[in-house]
Amino acid sequence: MKPRKQPLIGLCPIGKFVFSHEDAMRMKHGIFEKFDQWKIEYVNLDNIIPDGMVRDQKHVEPVVRYFQDQRIDALFIPHCNFGTEGAAAMIAKQCAVPTLLWTPRDEADLYAAISSVLLEAASSYGGPSFIPDITIRHPDNNNAVLLWHTDAPLSLRHPDSYVKVDLPWILRGLPTGLVHFKLKDGPLTICRFAGDGDDGYRLGCGEGRTVDWPYTQEFCTWLEVDDWPVWERQLIHGPYIHHCSCCYEHSADVLEEAMRFIPHLKFERFGKS
């Protein structure tokens, strides 16, 4: 077999069935156009799985077999409308080649990590941060909102809460393995780093505390703030996404002061203050 002049990339777009199919396909074709423009050697999945996009763990076996048959040198996995993370991890592990998991536009995965690092430092590393979704308003309290879903360590469990390992609430097709428990009570700071190089960067931050609440699923708590409708407008109109970083301490003042010394980074306080 002749040596290649450049590495052969296995281009493995991934999407999620709960989001827009049209947007995912538009993003996928845009990535293909860039690869062609840059004259990158690659193979794709158009003749292997429907739409050439991984959306289910049943796609793992044919995708891995095809990439191994093609003898790819590296794997590029772009999220085209979020992603099917479990399948992506299996494909990367079984292909066993250098892998780049990439999020077009934001992924915001990186931004959540930056938010958490800043927040834990501001709280003097008094405890771990966690990354929830900001979701729906409290059924009885118009200034409280549900923090739910994504990720939290067991050290933040409410002392009266049991721990359950069960199916995820929204993605029932995934294997059992998600941890469900209530979060403990206390003061909370929310932090979210967002933006881009063209319009500048922003750090949104606000404080509140947990309140009595009906337990839902996965890990969660209810956050009460000074004026949730104001928060809601700031979150919707700003460059933020529904994921945020949280820490059990009031640290917004520390972050606001620190932002004075970081150029091109604007601080935004959520709420009335």
Short mmCIF file of the C-alpha atoms (twelve columns), coordinates in Angstrom:
data_MODEL
# 
_entry.id   MODEL 
# 
loop_
_atom_site.group_PDB 
_atom_site.id 
_atom_site.type_symbol 
_atom_site.label_atom_id 
_atom_site.label_alt_id 
_atom_site.label_comp_id 
_atom_site.label_asym_id 
_atom_site.label_seq_id 
_atom_site.Cartn_x 
_atom_site.Cartn_y 
_atom_site.Cartn_z 
_atom_site.pdbx_PDB_model_num 
ATOM 1   C CA . MET A 1   0.000   0.000  0.000  1 
ATOM 2   C CA . LYS A 2   1.440   3.372  -1.060 1 
ATOM 3   C CA . PRO A 3   2.080   5.868  1.731  1 
ATOM 4   C CA . ARG A 4   -0.376  8.752  1.799  1 
ATOM 5   C CA . LYS A 5   0.703   12.312 1.155  1 
ATOM 6   C CA . GLN A 6   -1.591  13.478 3.960  1 
ATOM 7   C CA . PRO A 7   -3.624  11.733 6.676  1 
ATOM 8   C CA . LEU A 8   -6.979  10.248 5.708  1 
ATOM 9   C CA . ILE A 9   -9.687  11.664 7.966  1 
ATOM 10  C CA . GLY A 10  -12.777 9.720  8.942  1 
ATOM 11  C CA . LEU A 11  -15.483 12.413 8.905  1 
ATOM 12  C CA . CYS A 12  -18.170 11.320 11.362 1 
ATOM 13  C CA . PRO A 13  -20.979 13.894 11.779 1 
ATOM 14  C CA . ILE A 14  -23.243 13.301 14.763 1 
ATOM 15  C CA . GLY A 15  -26.691 14.668 15.590 1 
ATOM 16  C CA . LYS A 16  -29.495 14.183 18.079 1 
ATOM 17  C CA . PHE A 17  -33.021 13.140 17.150 1 
ATOM 18  C CA . VAL A 18  -34.701 15.657 19.473 1 
ATOM 19  C CA . PHE A 19  -33.358 18.687 17.562 1 
ATOM 20  C CA . SER A 20  -33.779 20.106 14.061 1 
ATOM 21  C CA . HIS A 21  -32.874 17.636 11.314 1 
ATOM 22  C CA . GLU A 22  -32.706 20.412 8.720  1 
ATOM 23  C CA . ASP A 23  -30.220 22.442 10.758 1 
ATOM 24  C CA . ALA A 24  -28.069 19.370 11.324 1 
ATOM 25  C CA . MET A 25  -27.922 18.586 7.595  1 
ATOM 26  C CA . ARG A 26  -27.131 22.212 6.776  1 
ATOM 27  C CA . MET A 27  -24.242 22.162 9.233  1 
ATOM 28  C CA . LYS A 28  -22.993 18.837 7.896  1 
ATOM 29  C CA . HIS A 29  -22.904 20.051 4.292  1 
ATOM 30  C CA . GLY A 30  -21.142 23.241 5.367  1 
ATOM 31  C CA . ILE A 31  -18.389 21.152 6.977  1 
ATOM 32  C CA . PHE A 32  -18.050 19.038 3.832  1 
ATOM 33  C CA . GLU A 33  -17.674 22.205 1.756  1 
ATOM 34  C CA . LYS A 34  -14.849 23.425 3.992  1 
ATOM 35  C CA . PHE A 35  -13.048 20.089 3.798  1 
ATOM 36  C CA . ASP A 36  -13.291 20.167 -0.001 1 
ATOM 37  C CA . GLN A 37  -12.169 23.793 -0.114 1 
ATOM 38  C CA . TRP A 38  -9.121  22.994 2.018  1 
ATOM 39  C CA . LYS A 39  -8.405  19.855 -0.069 1 
ATOM 40  C CA . ILE A 40  -8.440  17.558 2.954  1 
ATOM 41  C CA . GLU A 41  -8.534  13.837 2.201  1 
ATOM 42  C CA . TYR A 42  -11.511 12.280 3.964  1 
ATOM 43  C CA . VAL A 43  -14.145 9.578  3.822  1 
ATOM 44  C CA . ASN A 44  -17.721 10.155 4.983  1 
ATOM 45  C CA . LEU A 45  -20.695 8.033  5.964  1 
ATOM 46  C CA . ASP A 46  -23.176 8.985  3.240  1 
ATOM 47  C CA . ASN A 47  -23.373 5.431  1.883  1 
ATOM 48  C CA . ILE A 48  -23.138 3.735  5.274  1 
ATOM 49  C CA . ILE A 49  -25.943 5.078  7.488  1 
ATOM 50  C CA . PRO A 50  -29.062 7.217  6.841  1 
ATOM 51  C CA . ASP A 51  -28.143 10.834 6.025  1 
ATOM 52  C CA . GLY A 52  -24.499 9.996  6.687  1 
ATOM 53  C CA . MET A 53  -24.950 11.106 10.298 1 
ATOM 54  C CA . VAL A 54  -24.661 9.156  13.552 1 
ATOM 55  C CA . ARG A 55  -27.874 9.573  15.562 1 
ATOM 56  C CA . ASP A 56  -28.125 6.290  17.446 1 
ATOM 57  C CA . GLN A 57  -25.863 3.764  19.115 1 
ATOM 58  C CA . LYS A 58  -26.970 1.137  16.587 1 
ATOM 59  C CA . HIS A 59  -24.903 3.104  14.047 1 
ATOM 60  C CA . VAL A 60  -21.674 2.397  15.906 1 
ATOM 61  C CA . GLU A 61  -20.917 -1.036 14.453 1 
ATOM 62  C CA . PRO A 62  -21.294 -0.197 10.716 1 
ATOM 63  C CA . VAL A 63  -19.436 3.104  11.155 1 
ATOM 64  C CA . VAL A 64  -16.480 1.524  12.953 1 
ATOM 65  C CA . ARG A 65  -16.313 -1.314 10.434 1 
ATOM 66  C CA . TYR A 66  -16.294 1.133  7.508  1 
ATOM 67  C CA . PHE A 67  -13.623 3.399  9.001  1 
ATOM 68  C CA . GLN A 68  -11.421 0.428  9.832  1 
ATOM 69  C CA . ASP A 69  -11.817 -0.920 6.283  1 
ATOM 70  C CA . GLN A 70  -10.796 2.492  4.944  1 
ATOM 71  C CA . ARG A 71  -7.747  2.517  7.243  1 
ATOM 72  C CA . ILE A 72  -8.335  6.073  8.455  1 
ATOM 73  C CA . ASP A 73  -5.502  7.885  10.193 1 
ATOM 74  C CA . ALA A 74  -7.628  10.212 12.329 1 
ATOM 75  C CA . LEU A 75  -11.253 10.801 13.271 1 
ATOM 76  C CA . PHE A 76  -13.168 14.083 13.122 1 
ATOM 77  C CA . ILE A 77  -16.535 14.096 14.946 1 
ATOM 78  C CA . PRO A 78  -18.474 17.364 14.522 1 
ATOM 79  C CA . HIS A 79  -21.642 17.972 16.542 1 
ATOM 80  C CA . CYS A 80  -24.131 19.144 13.931 1 
ATOM 81  C CA . ASN A 81  -27.106 19.831 16.217 1 
ATOM 82  C CA . PHE A 82  -25.866 18.865 19.655 1 
ATOM 83  C CA . GLY A 83  -24.791 15.218 19.494 1 
ATOM 84  C CA . THR A 84  -25.154 11.564 20.407 1 
ATOM 85  C CA . GLU A 85  -22.321 11.442 22.901 1 
ATOM 86  C CA . GLY A 86  -22.444 7.754  23.782 1 
ATOM 87  C CA . ALA A 87  -22.144 6.666  20.164 1 
ATOM 88  C CA . ALA A 88  -19.359 9.181  19.538 1 
ATOM 89  C CA . ALA A 89  -17.356 7.809  22.463 1 
ATOM 90  C CA . MET A 90  -17.781 4.197  21.295 1 
ATOM 91  C CA . ILE A 91  -16.701 5.035  17.740 1 
ATOM 92  C CA . ALA A 92  -13.636 6.917  18.957 1 
ATOM 93  C CA . LYS A 93  -12.610 4.122  21.313 1 
ATOM 94  C CA . GLN A 94  -13.044 1.330  18.773 1 
ATOM 95  C CA . CYS A 95  -11.357 3.181  15.909 1 
ATOM 96  C CA . ALA A 96  -8.398  3.890  18.213 1 
ATOM 97  C CA . VAL A 97  -6.990  6.774  16.169 1 
ATOM 98  C CA . PRO A 98  -6.400  10.431 17.124 1 
ATOM 99  C CA . THR A 99  -9.842  12.018 17.496 1 
ATOM 100 C CA . LEU A 100 -11.177 15.575 17.488 1 
ATOM 101 C CA . LEU A 101 -14.673 16.103 18.888 1 
ATOM 102 C CA . TRP A 102 -15.762 19.499 17.594 1 
ATOM 103 C CA . THR A 103 -18.780 21.708 18.192 1 
ATOM 104 C CA . PRO A 104 -19.631 24.108 15.360 1 
ATOM 105 C CA . ARG A 105 -20.756 27.608 16.323 1 
ATOM 106 C CA . ASP A 106 -20.348 27.720 20.106 1 
ATOM 107 C CA . GLU A 107 -20.215 23.897 22.111 1 
ATOM 108 C CA . ALA A 108 -20.377 25.579 24.393 1 
ATOM 109 C CA . ASP A 109 -18.932 22.649 26.241 1 
ATOM 110 C CA . LEU A 110 -15.736 24.557 26.550 1 
ATOM 111 C CA . TYR A 111 -17.558 27.674 27.785 1 
ATOM 112 C CA . ALA A 112 -19.163 25.745 30.629 1 
ATOM 113 C CA . ALA A 113 -15.714 24.535 31.674 1 
ATOM 114 C CA . ILE A 114 -14.369 28.107 31.707 1 
ATOM 115 C CA . SER A 115 -17.370 29.193 33.781 1 
ATOM 116 C CA . SER A 116 -16.731 26.429 36.321 1 
ATOM 117 C CA . VAL A 117 -13.025 27.213 36.683 1 
ATOM 118 C CA . LEU A 118 -13.759 30.898 37.306 1 
ATOM 119 C CA . LEU A 119 -16.551 30.145 39.770 1 
ATOM 120 C CA . GLU A 120 -14.577 27.632 41.824 1 
ATOM 121 C CA . ALA A 121 -11.661 30.066 42.070 1 
ATOM 122 C CA . ALA A 122 -13.994 32.897 43.151 1 
ATOM 123 C CA . SER A 123 -15.395 30.721 45.923 1 
ATOM 124 C CA . SER A 124 -11.854 29.927 47.177 1 
ATOM 125 C CA . TYR A 125 -12.329 26.305 46.126 1 
ATOM 126 C CA . GLY A 126 -14.738 25.763 48.980 1 
ATOM 127 C CA . GLY A 127 -16.567 23.043 47.073 1 
ATOM 128 C CA . PRO A 128 -17.117 21.614 43.615 1 
ATOM 129 C CA . SER A 129 -19.176 23.370 40.974 1 
ATOM 130 C CA . PHE A 130 -21.907 21.645 38.991 1 
ATOM 131 C CA . ILE A 131 -23.420 22.273 35.561 1 
ATOM 132 C CA . PRO A 132 -27.238 22.221 35.347 1 
ATOM 133 C CA . ASP A 133 -29.763 23.343 32.759 1 
ATOM 134 C CA . ILE A 134 -31.836 26.426 33.605 1 
ATOM 135 C CA . THR A 135 -35.315 25.176 32.805 1 
ATOM 136 C CA . ILE A 136 -38.851 25.983 34.020 1 
ATOM 137 C CA . ARG A 137 -40.379 28.302 36.608 1 
ATOM 138 C CA . HIS A 138 -41.420 26.977 40.014 1 
ATOM 139 C CA . PRO A 139 -45.136 25.995 40.084 1 
ATOM 140 C CA . ASP A 140 -45.852 28.270 43.090 1 
ATOM 141 C CA . ASN A 141 -42.963 30.757 43.252 1 
ATOM 142 C CA . ASN A 142 -42.596 33.188 40.345 1 
ATOM 143 C CA . ASN A 143 -39.014 34.040 41.336 1 
ATOM 144 C CA . ALA A 144 -37.763 30.453 41.421 1 
ATOM 145 C CA . VAL A 145 -36.549 28.248 38.578 1 
ATOM 146 C CA . LEU A 146 -35.593 24.597 38.193 1 
ATOM 147 C CA . LEU A 147 -31.887 23.743 37.915 1 
ATOM 148 C CA . TRP A 148 -31.816 20.266 36.487 1 
ATOM 149 C CA . HIS A 149 -30.223 17.498 34.504 1 
ATOM 150 C CA . THR A 150 -26.623 17.689 33.413 1 
ATOM 151 C CA . ASP A 151 -23.941 16.912 35.985 1 
ATOM 152 C CA . ALA A 152 -23.269 17.122 39.745 1 
ATOM 153 C CA . PRO A 153 -20.991 15.214 42.163 1 
ATOM 154 C CA . LEU A 154 -22.512 13.073 44.907 1 
ATOM 155 C CA . SER A 155 -20.914 15.312 47.534 1 
ATOM 156 C CA . LEU A 156 -23.649 17.870 46.705 1 
ATOM 157 C CA . ARG A 157 -26.477 15.435 47.474 1 
ATOM 158 C CA . HIS A 158 -29.167 16.511 49.937 1 
ATOM 159 C CA . PRO A 159 -28.638 14.559 53.211 1 
ATOM 160 C CA . ASP A 160 -32.213 13.223 53.097 1 
ATOM 161 C CA . SER A 161 -32.061 12.158 49.458 1 
ATOM 162 C CA . TYR A 162 -31.536 8.617  48.288 1 
ATOM 163 C CA . VAL A 163 -29.432 7.943  45.195 1 
ATOM 164 C CA . LYS A 164 -30.946 6.069  42.275 1 
ATOM 165 C CA . VAL A 165 -29.191 4.783  39.154 1 
ATOM 166 C CA . ASP A 166 -31.769 4.679  36.379 1 
ATOM 167 C CA . LEU A 167 -32.632 5.657  32.822 1 
ATOM 168 C CA . PRO A 168 -32.128 9.263  31.712 1 
ATOM 169 C CA . TRP A 169 -35.420 11.130 31.636 1 
ATOM 170 C CA . ILE A 170 -35.196 12.575 28.119 1 
ATOM 171 C CA . LEU A 171 -33.201 9.924  26.220 1 
ATOM 172 C CA . ARG A 172 -34.866 6.636  27.038 1 
ATOM 173 C CA . GLY A 173 -32.936 4.729  24.384 1 
ATOM 174 C CA . LEU A 174 -29.661 5.067  26.297 1 
ATOM 175 C CA . PRO A 175 -28.486 2.364  28.714 1 
ATOM 176 C CA . THR A 176 -29.330 2.650  32.406 1 
ATOM 177 C CA . GLY A 177 -26.599 4.487  34.242 1 
ATOM 178 C CA . LEU A 178 -27.699 8.038  35.051 1 
ATOM 179 C CA . VAL A 179 -27.600 9.061  38.720 1 
ATOM 180 C CA . HIS A 180 -30.752 10.643 40.209 1 
ATOM 181 C CA . PHE A 181 -30.748 12.580 43.498 1 
ATOM 182 C CA . LYS A 182 -31.805 15.843 45.133 1 
ATOM 183 C CA . LEU A 183 -29.233 18.585 45.567 1 
ATOM 184 C CA . LYS A 184 -28.552 20.031 49.010 1 
ATOM 185 C CA . ASP A 185 -29.893 23.381 50.270 1 
ATOM 186 C CA . GLY A 186 -27.907 26.600 50.507 1 
ATOM 187 C CA . PRO A 187 -26.823 29.843 48.787 1 
ATOM 188 C CA . LEU A 188 -25.974 29.520 45.097 1 
ATOM 189 C CA . THR A 189 -24.060 31.530 42.496 1 
ATOM 190 C CA . ILE A 190 -24.776 31.022 38.788 1 
ATOM 191 C CA . CYS A 191 -22.070 31.841 36.279 1 
ATOM 192 C CA . ARG A 192 -21.948 31.670 32.478 1 
ATOM 193 C CA . PHE A 193 -19.089 32.638 30.158 1 
ATOM 194 C CA . ALA A 194 -20.229 33.253 26.569 1 
ATOM 195 C CA . GLY A 195 -19.630 35.212 23.376 1 
ATOM 196 C CA . ASP A 196 -17.237 35.099 20.445 1 
ATOM 197 C CA . GLY A 197 -14.183 36.921 19.159 1 
ATOM 198 C CA . ASP A 198 -16.166 39.252 16.906 1 
ATOM 199 C CA . ASP A 199 -18.678 40.633 19.410 1 
ATOM 200 C CA . GLY A 200 -16.557 40.235 22.521 1 
ATOM 201 C CA . TYR A 201 -17.001 38.004 25.528 1 
ATOM 202 C CA . ARG A 202 -19.324 38.291 28.499 1 
ATOM 203 C CA . LEU A 203 -19.541 36.735 31.929 1 
ATOM 204 C CA . GLY A 204 -23.083 36.611 33.256 1 
ATOM 205 C CA . CYS A 205 -23.448 36.022 36.975 1 
ATOM 206 C CA . GLY A 206 -26.122 36.144 39.674 1 
ATOM 207 C CA . GLU A 207 -26.962 34.876 43.139 1 
ATOM 208 C CA . GLY A 208 -29.860 33.197 44.878 1 
ATOM 209 C CA . ARG A 209 -30.622 30.346 47.213 1 
ATOM 210 C CA . THR A 210 -32.463 27.035 47.129 1 
ATOM 211 C CA . VAL A 211 -36.148 26.868 48.115 1 
ATOM 212 C CA . ASP A 212 -38.681 24.172 48.911 1 
ATOM 213 C CA . TRP A 213 -39.536 22.329 45.787 1 
ATOM 214 C CA . PRO A 214 -41.142 19.276 44.262 1 
ATOM 215 C CA . TYR A 215 -38.517 16.714 43.257 1 
ATOM 216 C CA . THR A 216 -38.524 15.843 39.552 1 
ATOM 217 C CA . GLN A 217 -35.922 13.487 38.084 1 
ATOM 218 C CA . GLU A 218 -32.152 13.162 37.692 1 
ATOM 219 C CA . PHE A 219 -30.334 15.692 39.907 1 
ATOM 220 C CA . CYS A 220 -32.049 19.007 40.581 1 
ATOM 221 C CA . THR A 221 -32.901 21.861 42.903 1 
ATOM 222 C CA . TRP A 222 -35.024 25.020 42.702 1 
ATOM 223 C CA . LEU A 223 -33.208 28.385 42.748 1 
ATOM 224 C CA . GLU A 224 -34.957 31.514 44.076 1 
ATOM 225 C CA . VAL A 225 -33.611 34.871 42.839 1 
ATOM 226 C CA . ASP A 226 -34.537 38.521 43.339 1 
ATOM 227 C CA . ASP A 227 -36.546 38.948 40.119 1 
ATOM 228 C CA . TRP A 228 -36.752 35.925 37.818 1 
ATOM 229 C CA . PRO A 229 -38.504 37.760 34.904 1 
ATOM 230 C CA . VAL A 230 -35.492 40.128 34.744 1 
ATOM 231 C CA . TRP A 231 -33.095 37.176 34.827 1 
ATOM 232 C CA . GLU A 232 -35.127 35.463 32.133 1 
ATOM 233 C CA . ARG A 233 -34.864 38.426 29.755 1 
ATOM 234 C CA . GLN A 234 -31.129 38.729 30.339 1 
ATOM 235 C CA . LEU A 235 -30.569 35.032 29.661 1 
ATOM 236 C CA . ILE A 236 -32.709 35.037 26.520 1 
ATOM 237 C CA . HIS A 237 -31.389 38.280 25.040 1 
ATOM 238 C CA . GLY A 238 -27.767 37.674 25.978 1 
ATOM 239 C CA . PRO A 239 -25.267 35.331 24.312 1 
ATOM 240 C CA . TYR A 240 -25.961 32.620 26.874 1 
ATOM 241 C CA . ILE A 241 -27.145 29.037 26.558 1 
ATOM 242 C CA . HIS A 242 -29.345 27.074 28.956 1 
ATOM 243 C CA . HIS A 243 -26.382 25.323 30.589 1 
ATOM 244 C CA . CYS A 244 -24.641 27.230 33.378 1 
ATOM 245 C CA . SER A 245 -22.146 26.643 36.173 1 
ATOM 246 C CA . CYS A 246 -23.220 26.786 39.826 1 
ATOM 247 C CA . CYS A 247 -21.447 26.797 43.160 1 
ATOM 248 C CA . TYR A 248 -22.731 26.676 46.761 1 
ATOM 249 C CA . GLU A 249 -21.568 30.095 47.883 1 
ATOM 250 C CA . HIS A 250 -22.244 33.741 46.997 1 
ATOM 251 C CA . SER A 251 -19.294 34.746 44.803 1 
ATOM 252 C CA . ALA A 252 -20.679 37.247 42.271 1 
ATOM 253 C CA . ASP A 253 -18.914 40.247 43.849 1 
ATOM 254 C CA . VAL A 254 -15.558 38.487 43.599 1 
ATOM 255 C CA . LEU A 255 -16.113 37.672 39.928 1 
ATOM 256 C CA . GLU A 256 -17.256 41.217 39.144 1 
ATOM 257 C CA . GLU A 257 -14.100 42.653 40.694 1 
ATOM 258 C CA . ALA A 258 -11.876 40.159 38.863 1 
ATOM 259 C CA . MET A 259 -13.414 41.044 35.498 1 
ATOM 260 C CA . ARG A 260 -12.084 44.608 35.843 1 
ATOM 261 C CA . PHE A 261 -8.617  43.229 35.172 1 
ATOM 262 C CA . ILE A 262 -9.455  41.052 32.149 1 
ATOM 263 C CA . PRO A 263 -9.539  42.991 28.864 1 
ATOM 264 C CA . HIS A 264 -12.391 42.452 26.356 1 
ATOM 265 C CA . LEU A 265 -14.505 40.615 28.931 1 
ATOM 266 C CA . LYS A 266 -17.698 42.330 30.095 1 
ATOM 267 C CA . PHE A 267 -19.407 41.432 33.374 1 
ATOM 268 C CA . GLU A 268 -23.226 41.256 33.511 1 
ATOM 269 C CA . ARG A 269 -25.031 40.907 36.833 1 
ATOM 270 C CA . PHE A 270 -28.278 38.988 36.572 1 
ATOM 271 C CA . GLY A 271 -31.298 40.482 38.322 1 
ATOM 272 C CA . LYS A 272 -32.182 43.859 39.827 1 
ATOM 273 C CA . SER A 273 -28.727 44.670 41.169 1 
# 
